């Protein structure tokens, strides 16, 4: 159980908390990053990186089976001596069949693309912070989180006049 009620309201900060992104189940503020029931302090997040998730398992299986069957058919024709008796049209058909797994890979990634993932280190452990199929939403969340880290690192970035209370040397 979270004692600071961070799932409903970010904890108090003397510098104020700015809401950067809010959608159902996703809240990014300058102090906290909340996804569903998981909440992370922005100050604890390091080594943020984006990646693409794994390909769809069904598409991978279809491509593997197709490649195996086509390769098996080509090897079988080679061992039985059937390649010498094939016509030019049959060779063109074999060439097109060998391209079929590549076309299936492209079609599978188009119809069921891998998810966009945001990874980061929290407490020294690499954690999947956020995953989405929607590229626009992913860009908004990762942009808001990078902005939160920037504002957390430089607390007076929004207030260039210096009223944030942080000491800077005179130049």
ABEGO torsion letter per residue (X at the ends): XBAAGAAABBBBBAAEBBBABBBBGBBBBAABBBBEABBBBAAABBGBBBBBBBBBAAAAAAAAAAAAAAAAAAAAAAAAGAAAABBAAAAAAAAAAAAAAAAAAAAAAAABBBBBBBBBBBGGBBBBABBBABAAAAAAAAAAAAAAAAAAABAAAABAAGAAGBBBBBX
